[in-house]
Amino acid sequence: MRGALSCLILTSLLFSPTPAPAESITVSTRPITGFQRAAIGEPVDGLIFQGGLELSSPHPDFGGLSSLAFLDATRFVMVTDEGRFVSGALTLTDGAPSALTDVEMDVLRNSSGAPLPRKFAQDSEAVDIVFRDGEPAVARVGYEHLTRIADFDITDGRPGGAAREVAIPDWLTALRINESIESVCIAPPASPVAGSTLIITEAHSRLAGTWAATLLGNRDRGDLHLAQGHGVNPTDCAFLPDGDLLVLERGFAFLTFTAQIRRIPADQVRPDATMDGEVIFHASGGEIDNFEALGVRRLPDGQTRITMVSDDNFNSFQRTLLLDFSIRE
């Protein structure tokens, strides 16, 4: 019996599926040189348009891009709502986005290092980067449906490996819907809540007229709220280097998407607060798609860039667009 059991275990080890390694993929780009009647270098509301790209790839799993974070001035990490990491570099030519290079795709895994088994567990909607000693160390990912936060080690600029779950409030864990975690962002050193993780739900309210949010931090742990915008829901967030918060919001009506960005003062991001702020960008119409991803990076010349990416939901009638802006001072 013991020999048969040993044989069974060995057979299981030999023939159990091995997670596929990350794979390099090709992403084609078409330049976008004008937006909302603005040419590159011209203002659009409180931002300055710096160019854009329409993205496509022959890889069947490319698409559904739901969140964006930058490791430095060029390297990025995105997650898809089918449980994939997409990482690589955003290349600029004469200051405008020109290509996505060195792009790699990998599956998100569970705590055992195995690929996530089904859509209910795979729906990654948010990502940001934990820096340690100034270097990107961890990709922190938020999921809806099976609501949770998980950390993944970053090695040579690529996130991967087994997930490590991060504790979140019980009320958030209990949300088993697609309107739970939509945005995760980590406060920079200049913020009053430096190092804390802000989580914003897409459409869950705990206070009338607001969307529910929470802060994870050693000294700044507690719930807070985001004032609801008219006809829009939050889809991603990113902190500016000065500690102010940007929230990307999306609306859909009469077969038309709307995208807007609110800038929230740094001192409003604290437990028990209701966050609100100035709309610094608002657009709708044919040049807008389902924008769900927002990233902030600082270029070598000191300029701060704000990048938006749309989620095509793997539909042929939608597009994956990348738009790049700087702040209009």
N, C-alpha and C positions, 0 to 999 in steps of 0.2 A: 504493500500500500504506500509506504514511504517513497519507494522508487517511482511508482506511478505518479505520485503527487509532485515529486521533483521534476519528472519529465513534463508534466502539465505546466508547471511554472516556467520551465525553460522554454517550452513551446510558445507560451503566452508572451514571454519577453522577446523571443525571436520574431514573432509575427504580429505583435501589436503595432498599430500604425505609428510611424515616426512623423512628428510635425515637419511639414515642408519648410525648408529654409527661406529666408527673405529672398526676393528676386528683383533684379533690375528690370525696369520698364522704361519704355520710350513715351515721352509726352510731347506731342506736337503743339505748336502755338501759332496763333494768328494775332498780330498786334492790334491794339485798340488805341488810336491816336487822338480820338475826340470823345467827349462825354458831356451831355447836357449843354451843348453848344460851346463848350470850352475846349480849347486846344491844350496840349501839354504845356504846363507852366502857368495856366490861367485858373482863376478861382472858381470854385463850385461851393456856394454857401460859405461856411467857415473853413473850408479846406482848399488846397490847391491840387488840381489834377496832375498826376505825374506819369500817366500812361497806364496801359492794361494789356491783358492777354485773354484770348479765348483758348481754352485748353481742351485737348482730346488725346485719347490713347487707344490703341487696338486691344489693350488688355481688358478682358471682360469685367474685372473687378474695379477698374478705375471709374470713379464717380461717387456720388453721394457724399461729397466732402462737407463735413459738418463743423469743423473747428480747425483753427490754425494757431500755431505758436512758433516764435523764432528763437533759435539757440544763439544767434549772433546776427551780424548785419546781412548775412546771405542764407544761412542754413535754416531750414524750417522742418516742422513736424505737423502733419495733419492727421485727423482720424476721419473715418467714413462711418456711415450708419449701417454698414454691413460688417463692422468689426475688423477694420484694417488700419494699419499705420501706413501713411505715405510720407516719406522723408526725402530730402534732397536740398538743392540750392536754387535760389532765385537770382538769376543773372540780370544785371542792369547794363544797358548800353546807352551812353550819353545821358545817364540818370533815369532812363525809362526801362521798365521790365521788358526783357527780350527773350528769355528762355527759362525753362525749368531743366536743370541738369543734374546728373548723378542721382536720378530718382530711383527709389527702392520701395517696394511694397512688402509688408509683412503682416501676418495675422496677429490679432490680439489674443492673449492666452489667459487661462485661468491660473489659480494658485499652484496647480500641479505642473504647469508648463504646457498643458494640452490646449489645442485650439478650442475656442468657445463653441459649444455644441449646437446652438440653435439661435434663431433671430431674437427671441425674447431676451437672451443673454448678451447678444452681440451689439446691441444698439448704442454704440459709442457716439456721444454728441458733443463732448467738450474735452479740451486738452490745454494744459499749460506746463511750463517748465520750472522745476525746482533747481535753483542754482546753489552750489556750495563752493565757497572760496572763489567766487566769480566764474565758476565753470558749470555748464549744464550737466546735472547729475541724474535727474529723474523726470520722466514724463508722467504727469498726474492727469488721469482720464476720468471723465464723468459719463455715466450711462443712464439712460432712461429705460422704461419697462422694468427690467430687473435693476432697480435703482441702487447705485453704489458708486464709490470712488475707489480707484485702484492706482497704484504706483508701478512704474516699469523703469528699470535701469536704462540709462543711456550709455552706450559704449561706442566710441569713435563716431559720435554724432547720430547714432541710430538707436531708437528705443526698441526694447524687446524683452524676451525672457518671461519668467513667471510673474504673475500679478501679485501684489501685496495690497490687501484691502486696507483702506483708511476709514476709521470710525467717523460716522456722520450721525446727526440727531435721529432719534427714533421716528419722529413725524415724517422725516424725509425718506428713511428706509421703507416706511409703510406705503409710500406711493408706488404702485405697480402699474403706472400709466405712461403714455408717451408725452405727458405734459409736466414731467418732473424735472430732473437735472438737464439743463440746456447750456449752461454757461459756468465755466470754472476759470478763475484767474487769481494769480498770486501777487500780493502787494510788493512793490519794489522797496529798496532801502529808504527812499524819500517819503514813503507813506507813513502816516501815524500808526498804521497797523502792519508795518513791514514784516514780511514773511508769512502773513496769514493768508489762508485760502478763502476766497469768496465764491460761494455757490449761489446761482440765481436759477429759480425754476422758470419754466416756459409759461405756464398758465395755472399755477396753483396759488391761491390767495388765502392768507391767514388774517388779513386786515382789509376791510373794505377799501376798494380803490387802489390796491397795491398787489404786486406779485411777491410771493414769499422768497426769502433769501436767508443765508446763514453764513457765519464766519467761523472758520476753524483756525484756532491759534492758541498758543500757550497763555497769552495775556488778553487776547481779544476774541474769545470764544463767545458766541451768542447769536441769536436770530435778529434779523433786520428785514427791511421791506424796500421794494422798488416801486415808486409811483408809476401807475399804469399810463402808457401813452395812448393816444386816440387811435384805435384801429390797428395797433401793432403789438407784437409780443417780443420779448427778448430772445435772441438766438445766440449771442456770444458776447464776451466782454474781454477787455484788455486794459491794463494800467499804463498810463503814460509815465515816463521817467520821473516827473515831478510829483507823482502820487495821485493825480486826478484819474478818475475812472472813465473809460469809454464803454458804452453799452450799445451794441448793434441790435436793431429791432427790425422786424419784418411784418408786413401786412399783405393780405391778398384779397382783392375784391374786384368783381367784374372782369375776371380773367387777367388781372394786372397785378404785378407785384410792386410793393413799396419797400424801400430800405431807408432807414434813418439811423443816425448816430447821436447819442446824447453824451455830453461831457458833464460828469458829476464831480463837484469839488471834493478834494481828498478828505476834508474833515467830516463829510457826510457818511463816509464808509466806516461805520462803527456799530456795535451792538445796540439794538433798540431804535436805531435811526430809521427814517424814511428817506431814501435816496431819491433825488430828483436833480434836474440840471437843464442846461441849455441844449437845444437841438442844434448841432453844428453842421449837419448834413441831412438832406431829405430829398429823395428822388423817387419817381415812379415812371412807368411807361416801358417802351420797347428796349431801352438800354439797361433795364433792371431785370434781374432774375431772382431766384430764391436765395438771397444772400444769407448765409448762416455762419460764416467763419470770419473772424476778425483777429488780426495780429499787429503788434507794434514792434518796431525795431529802430535802432539808431545807426545811421550810416557813419563811416569813418570821418566824414567832414562835420559830424555833429548834428546833422539834420535828422529829425524824427519822422519816420514813415509809418503810415497807417494802411494796411492792406486788407481788402475784403475779398472773399471767395464765395461763389454760389454753389449750392447743392442741386444737382440736376435730377436727383431722385431716380437715376438710371432710366430716365424717360428721354426718348428721342426728340421730343418737342421742347425740351429744356436744354440749357447750356451751362457749361462750367466756365464761369468768368472770374478773372482776377483783376481787380482795380486797385491802383496804388495812388496814395495821396500824401501830401505833407500838410502841416497845420498852417493856416493863414494867420499870421501874427498881426 
